[in-house]
Amino acid sequence: MSKEQLFLPSEILLSTTDLNSNIKYANTNFCTIAGYSLNELVDNPHNKVRHSDMPKAAFKDLWSTIQQGNSWMGPVKNHCKNGDYYWVNAFVTPIKDSSGNVFEYQSVRTVLDEDIKERANSIYPQLTQERTPAAVKSKSDNTLWVQVILFALGLLSLVNLF
């Protein structure tokens, strides 16, 4: 049975990939917790450490965000070489050259807060099954209603002028 591997809050797990997600570099902390040597990671796809519990929607969002040149942050569950797992708070950012062109992605991972880990553990299985979690369903976008109300108030104020 797999167990969770923990790392210290003072440790940072760092890796860089090319634009196709092939690992170019991983620091010692990353290699240690994942259980791979740097040689085993370099030139391999970063999904080598992707845990099967991670919903595809999370990575779709990550890739959509970073390919637009923006940074992405979120809770990620990764797989260790020995079958164990570890949770991280991942911050992925595009790295640009002096001309402004993205040439690699950098991921900095820190210890994930327990409450966020608990929420991810409850929501991710629903996302993996491609269901919208209740926590997400209950939130609605009221933008249209606010715009309608503002428009109506604007009309009323114009009517009062005449």
Buried (B, 14 or more C-beta within 10 A) or exposed (E): EEEEBEBEEEBBBBBBBEEEBBBBBBBEBBBBBBBBEBEBBBEBEBEBBBBEBBBEEBBEEBBEBBEEEEEBEBBBBBBBBEEBBBBBBBBBBBEEEEEEEBEBBBBBBBBBEEEEBEBBEEBBEBBBEEEEBEEEEEEEEEEEEEEEEEEEEEEEEEEEEE
